[in-house]
Amino acid sequence: MHFIKAQIIDPLLHWYSDALSAWGYWLVALFMAIESSFLPLPSEVVLPPAAHLAWNNGIPFLGLHLTGWPAQIGLVIAGALGSWLGATGMYWASRWAGRPLVMRYGKYLLVPPPKVAGAERWAAHYGALGIFISRLLPVVRHLIGIPAGIVRLDYRRFSLYTLLGSALWCAVLCYVGVRMGRDLRETQNVTRTISTWLGGGMLVLAAIYYFFVHRQMKGKSELRTPKSEG
């Protein structure tokens, strides 16, 4: 674990710190937009480090240098807006292309037909409110714009649920980053603290994924296509 921290984690944090100092909240918004598209960039590796760095060193924004809780509020806003932009791209691409094209060519964008069908099953089960819930869950978070676009879900409702769910998820990740940073400063055993946080986070995400995502996305029952709203 010490080798991983010294050779991988520390250099990445150093690069991220320098990048945030130069680009600030724009970089966070960009990464969160990517996270909500078809590219695999987990928000769990974007916001907690940014929150830790912002809490201690601050992040620039339009000539201001925000630290502490104001910096965390800025991260939540930037993260939510970035997530909404990425999800909007997925929504309109799917709405324009339609289900046949998405099912046929989605695999070239790392969204194969089984993932699309799984996201449709999940959306059919939870309905419109699933847009909000999806922002808190792994895997389905970046896919939910596809079925929403295919069934032409009202875009204003889609945007509202996406922004609210994304803001809540970003707030949770920022809290984790701040709390983890405090523990790292106060502990004598850095390796054990990092292992505890990583292990606990993985267990929580695995449990959420299994109970709320896996069983629906892998369901073998016939898909009920949700009705378009708005």
C-alpha positions as CSV (number, residue, x, y, z in Angstrom):
1,M,0.0,0.0,0.0
2,H,2.9,2.4,0.7
3,F,4.3,1.7,-2.7
4,I,0.9,2.5,-4.4
5,K,0.5,5.7,-2.4
6,A,4.1,6.9,-3.2
7,Q,4.1,5.9,-6.9
8,I,0.5,6.4,-8.0
9,I,-1.7,8.3,-5.5
10,D,0.7,11.0,-4.6
11,P,1.7,11.9,-8.2
12,L,-1.9,12.0,-9.3
13,L,-2.9,14.2,-6.3
14,H,0.0,16.5,-7.1
15,W,-1.0,16.8,-10.8
16,Y,-4.7,17.3,-9.8
17,S,-3.7,20.0,-7.3
18,D,-1.7,21.9,-10.0
19,A,-4.6,21.5,-12.5
20,L,-7.2,22.8,-10.0
21,S,-4.9,25.8,-9.2
22,A,-4.9,26.6,-12.9
23,W,-8.4,25.8,-14.0
24,G,-10.4,25.8,-10.8
25,Y,-14.1,24.9,-10.9
26,W,-14.1,24.7,-14.7
27,L,-11.9,21.6,-14.5
28,V,-14.3,20.0,-12.0
29,A,-17.3,20.8,-14.2
30,L,-15.5,19.3,-17.2
31,F,-14.6,16.1,-15.4
32,M,-18.2,15.7,-14.1
33,A,-19.5,16.3,-17.6
34,I,-17.3,13.5,-18.8
35,E,-18.4,11.3,-15.9
36,S,-22.1,11.7,-17.0
37,S,-21.3,10.8,-20.6
38,F,-20.2,7.4,-22.0
39,L,-16.6,7.7,-20.8
40,P,-15.6,5.9,-17.6
41,L,-14.4,8.6,-15.3
42,P,-15.9,8.0,-11.8
43,S,-17.0,11.0,-9.8
44,E,-15.6,9.2,-6.7
45,V,-12.1,10.0,-8.0
46,V,-12.9,13.6,-9.0
47,L,-14.7,15.3,-6.2
48,P,-13.3,13.9,-2.9
49,P,-9.7,14.9,-3.8
50,A,-10.9,18.3,-5.0
51,A,-12.8,18.8,-1.8
52,H,-9.8,17.9,0.3
53,L,-7.6,20.3,-1.7
54,A,-10.2,23.1,-1.7
55,W,-10.7,22.8,2.1
56,N,-7.0,23.3,2.8
57,N,-5.6,25.3,-0.1
58,G,-8.6,26.8,-1.8
59,I,-9.7,26.9,-5.5
60,P,-9.7,30.0,-7.7
61,F,-12.8,31.3,-9.4
62,L,-13.1,34.6,-11.3
63,G,-10.4,36.3,-9.3
64,L,-11.6,34.9,-6.0
65,H,-9.8,32.3,-3.9
66,L,-12.4,30.2,-2.0
67,T,-11.6,28.0,0.9
68,G,-13.5,26.1,3.6
69,W,-17.2,25.7,3.2
70,P,-17.6,28.3,0.4
71,A,-15.2,26.3,-1.7
72,Q,-17.3,23.2,-1.1
73,I,-20.5,24.9,-2.2
74,G,-18.6,26.0,-5.3
75,L,-17.6,22.4,-5.9
76,V,-21.2,21.1,-5.5
77,I,-22.5,23.7,-8.0
78,A,-19.7,23.0,-10.5
79,G,-20.2,19.3,-10.1
80,A,-24.0,19.4,-10.5
81,L,-23.8,21.7,-13.6
82,G,-21.1,19.5,-15.2
83,S,-23.2,16.4,-14.5
84,W,-26.2,18.1,-16.1
85,L,-24.3,19.1,-19.2
86,G,-22.9,15.5,-19.7
87,A,-26.4,14.0,-19.1
88,T,-28.0,16.5,-21.4
89,G,-25.6,15.4,-24.2
90,M,-26.6,11.8,-23.7
91,Y,-30.3,12.7,-23.5
92,W,-30.4,14.7,-26.8
93,A,-28.1,12.3,-28.6
94,S,-30.4,9.4,-27.7
95,R,-33.6,11.4,-28.4
96,W,-32.3,12.4,-31.8
97,A,-30.9,9.0,-32.8
98,G,-33.7,6.8,-31.4
99,R,-33.5,3.4,-29.9
100,P,-32.5,1.4,-33.1
101,L,-29.4,3.5,-33.7
102,V,-28.5,3.6,-30.1
103,M,-28.8,-0.2,-29.8
104,R,-26.8,-0.7,-33.1
105,Y,-24.0,1.8,-32.7
106,G,-23.8,2.4,-28.9
107,K,-21.2,-0.3,-28.5
108,Y,-18.7,1.9,-30.4
109,L,-19.2,4.5,-27.6
110,L,-18.7,2.0,-24.8
111,V,-22.5,1.6,-24.4
112,P,-23.3,-1.9,-25.7
113,P,-26.9,-3.1,-26.1
114,P,-27.0,-5.0,-22.8
115,K,-26.2,-1.8,-20.9
116,V,-28.8,0.1,-22.8
117,A,-31.5,-2.6,-22.2
118,G,-30.5,-2.7,-18.5
119,A,-30.8,1.1,-18.2
120,E,-34.3,0.8,-19.8
121,R,-35.4,-1.8,-17.4
122,W,-34.1,0.3,-14.5
123,A,-35.9,3.4,-15.8
124,A,-39.1,1.5,-16.5
125,H,-39.1,0.2,-12.9
126,Y,-38.5,3.5,-11.1
127,G,-40.2,5.9,-13.5
128,A,-39.4,9.6,-13.8
129,L,-38.2,9.8,-10.2
130,G,-35.5,7.4,-11.2
131,I,-33.7,10.2,-12.9
132,F,-33.1,11.7,-9.4
133,I,-32.3,8.4,-7.8
134,S,-29.9,7.4,-10.6
135,R,-27.6,10.3,-9.8
136,L,-26.8,8.6,-6.5
137,L,-26.1,5.2,-7.9
138,P,-23.0,3.7,-9.7
139,V,-23.2,2.4,-13.3
140,V,-26.8,3.6,-14.1
141,R,-25.8,7.2,-13.2
142,H,-24.1,7.9,-16.6
143,L,-26.6,5.7,-18.6
144,I,-29.9,7.2,-17.5
145,G,-29.9,9.9,-20.1
146,I,-30.2,7.2,-22.8
147,P,-33.7,5.8,-21.9
148,A,-34.9,9.3,-20.9
149,G,-34.0,10.5,-24.4
150,I,-35.4,7.5,-26.2
151,V,-38.8,7.8,-24.6
152,R,-38.7,11.6,-24.9
153,L,-39.1,12.4,-21.2
154,D,-39.9,16.0,-20.6
155,Y,-36.5,17.8,-20.8
156,R,-37.4,20.3,-18.1
157,R,-38.2,17.5,-15.7
158,F,-35.2,15.6,-16.7
159,S,-33.0,18.6,-16.1
160,L,-34.5,19.3,-12.7
161,Y,-34.1,15.8,-11.4
162,T,-30.6,15.6,-12.8
163,L,-29.5,18.8,-11.1
164,L,-31.1,18.0,-7.8
165,G,-29.7,14.4,-7.7
166,S,-26.3,15.5,-8.9
167,A,-26.1,18.3,-6.3
168,L,-26.9,15.8,-3.5
169,W,-24.3,13.3,-4.8
170,C,-21.7,16.0,-5.1
171,A,-22.4,17.2,-1.6
172,V,-21.9,13.7,-0.2
173,L,-18.6,13.3,-2.1
174,C,-17.4,16.7,-0.9
175,Y,-18.1,15.7,2.7
176,V,-16.2,12.5,2.2
177,G,-13.2,14.4,0.9
178,V,-13.2,16.9,3.7
179,R,-13.6,14.2,6.4
180,M,-11.0,11.9,4.9
181,G,-8.6,14.8,4.7
182,R,-9.1,15.5,8.4
183,D,-8.5,11.9,9.3
184,L,-5.3,11.8,7.3
185,R,-3.9,14.9,9.1
186,E,-4.8,13.5,12.5
187,T,-3.7,9.9,12.1
188,Q,-0.4,8.3,12.8
189,N,-1.0,5.5,10.4
190,V,-1.7,7.0,7.0
191,T,-1.7,3.6,5.2
192,R,-4.3,2.2,7.5
193,T,-6.5,5.3,7.2
194,I,-6.5,5.3,3.4
195,S,-7.2,1.5,3.4
196,T,-10.1,2.0,5.7
197,W,-11.7,4.8,3.6
198,L,-11.2,3.0,0.3
199,G,-12.4,-0.4,1.7
200,G,-15.4,1.1,3.4
201,G,-16.3,3.2,0.3
202,M,-16.1,0.1,-2.0
203,L,-18.3,-1.9,0.3
204,V,-21.0,0.8,0.4
205,L,-20.9,1.3,-3.4
206,A,-21.0,-2.5,-3.9
207,A,-24.1,-2.9,-1.7
208,I,-25.9,0.1,-3.3
209,Y,-25.1,-1.3,-6.8
210,Y,-26.3,-4.8,-6.0
211,F,-29.6,-3.9,-4.3
212,F,-30.7,-0.9,-6.4
213,V,-29.0,-1.5,-9.8
214,H,-27.8,-5.0,-10.5
215,R,-31.1,-6.7,-9.8
216,Q,-33.1,-4.3,-12.1
217,M,-30.5,-4.1,-14.9
218,K,-30.1,-7.8,-15.0
219,G,-33.8,-8.5,-14.8
220,K,-35.1,-11.2,-17.2
221,S,-38.7,-10.0,-17.1
222,E,-40.1,-8.4,-20.3
223,L,-39.2,-4.7,-20.5
224,R,-42.0,-2.3,-20.0
225,T,-41.3,0.9,-21.9
226,P,-42.0,3.9,-19.7
227,K,-44.5,6.4,-21.2
228,S,-43.2,9.7,-22.4
229,E,-44.0,12.6,-20.1
230,G,-44.5,16.2,-21.2
